[in-house]
Amino acid sequence: MISTAIILNILGFYLFYNTSKKVEIQSFLGFENLAYKFKTVTKIVALFLFIFSLLLMTTVFGIASGILFFCIVLMTFGSIIILMAPLKLITYSNFSIIIITLFFIEYLLF
């Protein structure tokens, strides 16, 4: 459940990142051009991903801890996306490695 919330948070931030006017759109995952073309729909979807992620985190950790964890995850992975996207390091393989690592940490260590 925690890794699902983190993945939703990452996708929401990446969608918001792709709707920016300053970003040079490069299609790594395949949906970036659609996200840039339909900006309002993309922003609404990203907002719902953020809200759902925040609800999952507050259900797992409680209200205050969930909001704090949401902010920490948002800042951490937001910074990683801002650093890695212009360097063309966001690919399916890197994203799948992150997902597998998150699920491994959640289900085998906790």
C-alpha positions as CSV (number, residue, x, y, z in Angstrom):
1,M,0.0,0.0,0.0
2,I,2.9,2.4,0.8
3,S,4.6,1.6,-2.5
4,T,1.4,2.1,-4.4
5,A,1.0,5.6,-2.8
6,I,4.6,6.4,-3.6
7,I,4.2,5.3,-7.3
8,L,1.0,7.4,-7.5
9,N,2.9,10.4,-6.1
10,I,5.7,9.9,-8.6
11,L,3.3,9.7,-11.5
12,G,1.3,12.7,-10.4
13,F,4.5,14.8,-10.1
14,Y,5.7,13.6,-13.5
15,L,2.4,14.6,-15.1
16,F,2.6,18.0,-13.5
17,Y,6.2,18.3,-14.7
18,N,5.2,17.5,-18.3
19,T,2.5,20.2,-18.4
20,S,5.0,23.0,-17.6
21,K,5.7,25.5,-20.4
22,K,9.4,25.5,-19.7
23,V,9.9,21.8,-20.2
24,E,11.2,20.4,-23.4
25,I,9.0,17.4,-24.1
26,Q,10.9,14.2,-24.7
27,S,8.8,11.0,-24.9
28,F,10.4,8.5,-22.5
29,L,7.4,6.6,-21.3
30,G,5.1,7.3,-24.3
31,F,2.4,9.5,-22.8
32,E,4.4,12.7,-22.5
33,N,3.1,14.2,-25.8
34,L,-0.5,13.5,-24.8
35,A,0.1,15.1,-21.4
36,Y,1.5,18.2,-23.0
37,K,-1.3,18.4,-25.6
38,F,-4.2,18.0,-23.1
39,K,-2.8,20.1,-20.3
40,T,-6.0,20.7,-18.4
41,V,-7.0,17.0,-18.4
42,T,-3.5,16.1,-17.4
43,K,-3.5,18.5,-14.5
44,I,-6.8,17.2,-13.2
45,V,-5.6,13.6,-13.4
46,A,-2.3,14.5,-11.6
47,L,-4.3,16.3,-8.9
48,F,-6.5,13.2,-8.4
49,L,-3.3,11.0,-8.2
50,F,-1.9,13.3,-5.6
51,I,-5.2,13.3,-3.6
52,F,-5.5,9.5,-3.8
53,S,-1.8,9.1,-2.8
54,L,-2.4,11.5,0.2
55,L,-5.5,9.5,1.2
56,L,-3.5,6.2,1.1
57,M,-0.7,7.6,3.1
58,T,-3.0,9.1,5.8
59,T,-4.9,5.8,6.0
60,V,-1.6,3.9,6.6
61,F,0.2,6.4,8.9
62,G,-2.5,8.6,10.4
63,I,-3.3,12.2,9.5
64,A,-0.3,14.1,10.6
65,S,2.3,11.4,9.8
66,G,0.6,10.7,6.5
67,I,0.7,14.4,5.4
68,L,4.4,14.6,6.5
69,F,5.3,11.4,4.7
70,F,3.4,12.7,1.6
71,C,5.5,15.9,1.6
72,I,8.7,14.1,2.1
73,V,8.0,11.7,-0.7
74,L,6.9,14.6,-2.9
75,M,10.1,16.6,-2.3
76,T,12.4,13.6,-2.7
77,F,11.0,12.1,-5.9
78,G,10.2,15.6,-7.3
79,S,13.8,16.5,-7.0
80,I,14.9,13.3,-8.6
81,I,12.5,13.8,-11.5
82,I,13.6,17.4,-12.0
83,L,17.3,16.2,-12.1
84,M,16.8,13.1,-14.2
85,A,14.3,14.2,-16.8
86,P,16.6,16.7,-18.7
87,L,19.4,14.1,-18.6
88,K,17.1,11.6,-20.3
89,L,17.4,9.1,-17.5
90,I,13.7,8.4,-17.0
91,T,13.0,5.3,-18.9
92,Y,10.9,2.2,-18.6
93,S,13.8,0.2,-17.1
94,N,14.7,2.8,-14.5
95,F,11.0,3.2,-13.6
96,S,10.5,-0.5,-13.3
97,I,13.7,-0.8,-11.1
98,I,12.2,1.8,-8.8
99,I,8.9,0.0,-8.6
100,I,10.4,-3.5,-8.0
101,T,12.7,-2.0,-5.3
102,L,9.8,-0.3,-3.6
103,F,7.7,-3.5,-3.6
104,F,10.7,-5.6,-2.4
105,I,11.3,-3.2,0.5
106,E,7.6,-3.1,1.5
107,Y,6.7,-6.8,1.3
108,L,10.0,-8.6,2.2
109,L,11.4,-6.3,4.8
110,F,8.3,-5.1,6.6
